[in-house]
Amino acid sequence: MSRFNVKKVAVLGAGVMGAQIAAHLVNCKVPVVLFDLAAKEGPKNAIALKAIDKLKKLKPAPLGVAEDAELIEVANYDDDLKKLKGCDLIIEAIAERMDWKSDLYARIAPHVAKHAIVASNTSGLSITRLSEALPEALRPRFCGIHFFNPPRYMVLVELIATPTTRPEVLDQLEAFVTTALGKGVVRAKDTPNFIANRIGIAGMLTTMKEVEKYGLTFDVVDDLTGKRLGRASSGTFRTIDVVGLDTVGHVVKTLQDNLDEKTDSFYASFGTPPVLQKLIESGHLGQKAKAGFYKKQGRDILRFDLEKDEYVPSGEKANEVYGRMLRKPAGERLRLLRDSEGPQGQFLWAILRNGFHYAAVHLKDIAEAARDVDQAMRWGFGMKQGPFELWQEAGWLDVAKMVQEDIDAGKALSKQPLPEWVFKGPVAEAGGVHTEQGSWNPTTGQFEPRRQLPVYERQLFPELLRGEAGPRPDTAGKTLLETDAIRVWTLDDEVVIATLKTKMRAISPDAGEGLMEAINLAEADYKGLVVWPGDDPFSVGADLQAMLPGYVAGGAGLVDSMEKELQELMLRLRYANVPTVAAIRGMALGGGCEMAVHCAKRVAIMESYIGLVEVGVGLVPGAGGLAYIARRAAENAQASTGKDLLPFLTEGFTAAAMAKVGMSALDSRKLGYLLWSDTIVPHKDELLYVAIQQARAMYEGGYRPPLKRLFPVAGRDGKATITGQLVNMRDGGFISQHDFDIALKIAHVVTGGDVDPGTLVSEEYLMTLERQAFTSLLGHPKTHERIMGMLATGKPVRN
């Protein structure tokens, strides 16, 4: 298959989805032109320009950095259709109206390049019917592409072929969407709402029906159907608020308009719930309208009460009895819920049973294999497990019998029995739909493996479903060293991989020793070292729980020696004789950030959140983070024409003193925690492959570590300037006295202490100042309050 080289993309429609798709393309360095109607007044491109301006204000942020909005080119259909000739991919994302889309296709068709792919971002309209509006020559290059909202964060993209779509077009588009945009692709059949929304929206509707039946409040339901159930933390109704009640209402209408009792035996449950209808009619469309099922009033969160027709205080939690049930093994959990007498337990069993029932009945209609359903629900609805995975884990035939008994007893929402393949044949014999041979395809009656496209060779450890065969990072490759804290291993006998095994990848003393040994092994016999976490997070920093007992037992002296060992680790990473590469995903905070910045290179996925956050626990960075800030400031000043060091120091100081965290890899680059020479990878499962390639390439290029050199610091004059700014912030009530004291210590370190401006210092000198500041704060009562608060709640305490 030849490579589909996407030099430029056109997005047609600057609505919520179109603009955000354009934003994500820019995040991934794909040039994009955003089209919309010509404005009747003012600048012709005013509609697209207004949409781009809104991107800067949206939460969660669709752009990695807000100023990249200016990289989106704007256009209108009256004047600029000729620009389509230069686009390799055209994504139509206008309103969900078949007639509007058809009219637009007729308009753009003469301007589409002969090689370009045209795709409709629709959440449920028939792709085959849409294709009929295109000239015959374009139909083989047309398909559906369904991004989930918000496009930057949601992994799922569904691709939908028509009978005339060329197979290689879908292969090319899948490769591009996967590696260039970092998405998980599922191919769906051209049925109403495709896979994820068909299962997910049906699940929401049946959940609302069960809510009415059992008389539960929205906040209790969200507590039950969030993380406790292995689903998105927003639960059911908060999720609808985020997505938009009007959007959900539209998808519901698609089900209503395109299905009936003959095509979907659950159709009777697809009526628009009264509460949803009431809120939509009132203009309470969710988060974007400041009110939906919930409304924020000051610091209070209110929930809507349909009977009272008003918002009332929320915050009610589920009965903890059911919380304990949900922590049981899957089989025991489902049995307990089914046998429970309380409404919350009965509700939970009902929605799970309905989900199993619906997925099994419609698998053959909507998807090629069970894998597609479970991946769609993981990636599109934030589920930890898809419905078939949970069913399989709980005991396939046991659950099937419970579901069928409820159907026979009239307790289910449909009388349609489970398909025969559930009870007889290969699935029943294998104990589920996912096996080492592949996932169940009810059309062919076989377990079928994943698609083998070249792009997937970059995913050394793809996200596996329960029961699937595939390589697993905890056992793959050759182990060189393993303890309870770390595994040091290699896949290719060329590059060493170090994976921390501690909770949240915390850098404990044992983990630090293991990393030191990993560097030694890499220098002795290999081409490089990659520090790779496996999954999120990269590392949340030093192990505070291990450090506090050390302070109690040995005082400041013992802590000082522990910090010195951490600093020595960071310097070993920086000055190793082979390239060291930090492969970052998720959080790289505190010591995790320090470990990353001291590596020779960083490879990070887009959703990497990097920062020095020690102020949140009443401390200062103590493993070389402040020395890094001072050194980078000196290097940046030397590369510039300016003589004053302080302007180059200010941003790094502020980031550390305010515990700023980059909210994307792009934002982390702005803060200086990633460099322009570092690599940002869109897809999390390609991270290790790219990091290994980078280490190998650096070695083959004759890598040598940087030479140790002295560098200038801002000295006492720089500290005095920063101190004046801090006094104003404290006296103005912007920071507390303890924040002020901590920031002063940070300023003392990054400016080099009590020395003249321009004094040349070493990293070791600044690290000594770091340790002194760190240990002096560790004994402070307010620091203890912050540390204990963080360990107890995971949230910073401001005192």
Secondary structure, DSSP 8 states (H G I E B T S, - for coil): ------S-EEEE--SHHHHHHHHHHHHTT--EEEEE---SSSSTTHHHHHHHHHHTT-SS-SSSSGGGGGGSEEEETTT-GGGGGG-SEEEE---S-HHHHHHHHHHHGGGS-TT-EEEE--SSS-HHHHHTTS-TTTGGGEEEEEE-SSTTT--EEEEE--TTS-HHHHHHHHHHHHHTT--EEEEE-SSTTTTHHHHHHHHHHHHHHHHHHHT--HHHHHHHSSGGGTS-TTTTHHHHHHH-HHHHHHHHHHHHHH--TTT-TTGGG-S--HHHHHHHHTT--BGGGTBSSEEEETTEEEEEETTTTEEEE------HHHHHHTTS-HHHHHHHHHH--SHHHHHHHHHHHHHHHHHHHHHHHHBSSHHHHHHHHHHHH--SS-HHHHHHHHHHHHHHHHHHHHHHTT-SS------HHHHSSHHHHHTSSEETTEEEETTTTEEE-----GGGGG-SS----TT-----TTTSSEEEEE-SSEEEEESSSSEEEEEE-SGGG-B-HHHHHHHHHHHHHHHHH-SEEEE--SSS-SB--B-HHHHHHHHHHHHHHHHHHHHHHHHHHHHHHHH-SS-EEEEEEEEEETHHHHHHHHSSEEEEEEEEEEE--GGGGT----SSHHHHHHHHHHHHHHTSS---SHHHHHHHHHHHHTT-B-SSHHHHHHHTSS-TTSEEES-GGGHHHHHHHHHHHHHHTT--------EE--HHHHHHHHHHHHHHHHHTTSS-HHHHHHHHHHHHHHTTSSS-TT-EE-HHHHHHHHHHHHHHHHT-HHHHHHHHHHHHHSS----
